[in-house]
């Protein structure tokens, strides 16, 4: 798999988990904790999903069409995402402990953990050593030259 296709897939997976988090959180007891909380299928829930997609789609689209520097812009967003996911996880654990609703928040915590893991993997996919990929043909060529088997 090429760097570009791997980055596109992991970015779409990250967007999917972030949108899923909003939906699952709106179905959880967290939606009942305040007047500003999003309830399922409310305008606020859809606005939150739209906002998330507004941060994912433009840089990813530009990257798909060949603006490779968008990878660095997406890195900044991914770093913010890691901070957000960590803070959300800690906040949800704290609220769940105070309210005594941790068992009801397992789905939200699971998606939050999946978001964090996906964003960490995103960095590995985005910045895996292209030097190793470029050296593979040279290694094969040199092994043929030296009489070594492939």
C-alpha positions as CSV (number, residue, x, y, z in Angstrom):
1,X,0.0,0.0,0.0
2,X,1.4,3.4,-0.9
3,X,1.9,6.2,1.5
4,X,-0.9,8.2,-0.1
5,X,-3.6,5.5,0.0
6,X,-2.6,4.5,3.5
7,X,-2.9,8.1,4.7
8,X,-6.3,8.5,3.0
9,X,-7.7,5.3,4.6
10,X,-6.4,6.1,8.1
11,X,-7.7,9.8,7.8
12,X,-11.2,8.6,6.8
13,X,-11.1,6.1,9.7
14,X,-10.2,8.9,12.1
15,X,-13.1,11.0,10.7
16,X,-15.5,8.1,11.1
17,X,-14.5,7.5,14.7
18,X,-14.7,11.2,15.6
19,X,-18.2,11.4,14.1
20,X,-19.2,8.1,15.7
21,X,-18.0,9.6,19.1
22,X,-20.5,12.5,18.7
23,X,-23.3,10.2,17.8
24,X,-22.6,7.7,20.7
25,X,-22.1,10.5,23.2
26,X,-25.5,12.0,22.2
27,X,-27.1,8.6,22.9
28,X,-25.3,8.2,26.3
29,X,-26.2,9.6,29.7
30,X,-23.7,12.4,28.9
31,X,-26.5,14.0,26.7
32,X,-28.6,14.5,29.9
33,X,-25.9,16.3,31.9
34,X,-26.4,19.8,30.8
35,X,-28.4,22.2,28.7
36,X,-25.5,22.6,26.1
37,X,-25.2,18.8,25.6
38,X,-26.2,17.4,22.2
39,X,-29.0,15.0,22.2
40,X,-29.4,12.4,19.4
41,X,-30.5,13.8,16.0
42,X,-30.6,17.4,17.3
43,X,-29.3,20.4,15.4
44,X,-26.3,20.5,17.8
45,X,-25.3,17.0,17.0
46,X,-25.4,17.5,13.3
47,X,-23.6,20.9,13.6
48,X,-20.8,19.1,15.6
49,X,-20.5,16.4,12.9
50,X,-20.4,19.1,10.2
51,X,-17.7,21.0,12.1
52,X,-15.6,17.9,12.4
53,X,-16.0,17.1,8.7
54,X,-15.1,20.7,7.9
55,X,-11.7,20.1,9.4
56,X,-11.2,16.7,7.8
57,X,-12.5,17.1,4.2
58,X,-10.7,20.2,2.8
59,X,-7.1,19.2,3.7
60,X,-7.8,15.5,2.7
61,X,-9.2,16.6,-0.6
62,X,-6.3,18.8,-1.3
63,X,-3.9,16.0,-0.4
64,X,-5.8,13.6,-2.7
65,X,-5.4,16.1,-5.6
66,X,-1.7,16.2,-5.1
67,X,-0.9,19.0,-2.6
68,X,1.5,16.8,-0.5
69,X,2.2,19.6,2.0
70,X,-1.4,19.1,3.3
71,X,0.1,16.1,5.2
72,X,1.8,18.6,7.5
73,X,-1.5,20.6,8.0
74,X,-3.3,17.3,8.7
75,X,-0.5,16.6,11.2
76,X,-1.3,19.7,13.2
77,X,-5.0,18.7,13.2
78,X,-4.1,15.2,14.2
79,X,-2.0,16.5,17.1
80,X,-5.0,18.6,18.3
81,X,-7.1,15.5,17.9
82,X,-4.8,13.6,20.2
83,X,-5.0,16.3,22.8
84,X,-8.8,16.4,22.4
85,X,-9.2,12.6,22.7
86,X,-7.0,12.4,25.8
87,X,-8.9,15.3,27.5
88,X,-12.3,13.8,26.6
89,X,-11.2,10.4,27.9
90,X,-10.1,11.9,31.2
91,X,-13.2,14.1,31.4
92,X,-15.6,11.2,30.7
93,X,-13.9,9.0,33.3
94,X,-14.2,11.9,35.9
95,X,-17.8,12.7,35.1
96,X,-18.7,9.0,35.0
97,X,-17.0,8.4,38.4
98,X,-18.7,11.4,40.0
99,X,-22.2,10.5,38.6
100,X,-21.7,6.8,39.1
101,X,-22.4,6.0,35.4
102,X,-19.1,4.5,34.2
103,X,-20.8,1.3,33.0
104,X,-23.2,3.3,30.8
105,X,-20.2,5.1,29.2
106,X,-18.3,2.1,28.0
107,X,-19.2,2.7,24.4
108,X,-18.2,6.3,24.5
109,X,-14.9,5.4,26.2
110,X,-14.2,2.7,23.7
111,X,-14.7,5.0,20.7
112,X,-12.6,7.6,22.5
113,X,-9.8,5.1,22.9
114,X,-10.2,4.0,19.2
115,X,-9.9,7.7,18.1
116,X,-6.7,8.1,20.1
117,X,-5.2,4.9,18.7
118,X,-6.2,5.8,15.2
119,X,-4.5,9.2,15.5
120,X,-1.3,7.7,16.8
121,X,-1.3,5.2,14.0
122,X,-2.0,8.1,11.6
123,X,1.4,9.6,12.5
124,X,3.2,6.3,11.9
125,X,1.5,6.0,8.5
126,X,2.1,9.6,7.5
127,X,5.8,9.6,8.5
128,X,7.0,6.1,8.0
129,X,10.4,6.1,6.5
130,X,10.1,6.7,2.8
131,X,13.9,6.2,2.8
132,X,13.4,2.5,3.4
133,X,10.8,2.4,0.6
134,X,13.3,4.1,-1.7
135,X,16.1,1.8,-0.8
136,X,14.3,-1.5,-1.6
137,X,15.0,-1.4,-5.4
138,X,18.7,-0.5,-4.6
139,X,19.0,-3.4,-2.2
140,X,17.6,-5.8,-4.8
141,X,19.9,-4.4,-7.5
142,X,23.0,-4.6,-5.3
143,X,22.2,-8.2,-4.3
144,X,22.1,-9.2,-7.9
145,X,25.3,-7.4,-8.6
146,X,27.1,-9.2,-5.8
147,X,25.8,-12.5,-6.9
148,X,23.6,-12.9,-3.8
149,X,20.2,-14.5,-4.1
150,X,17.1,-12.3,-3.9
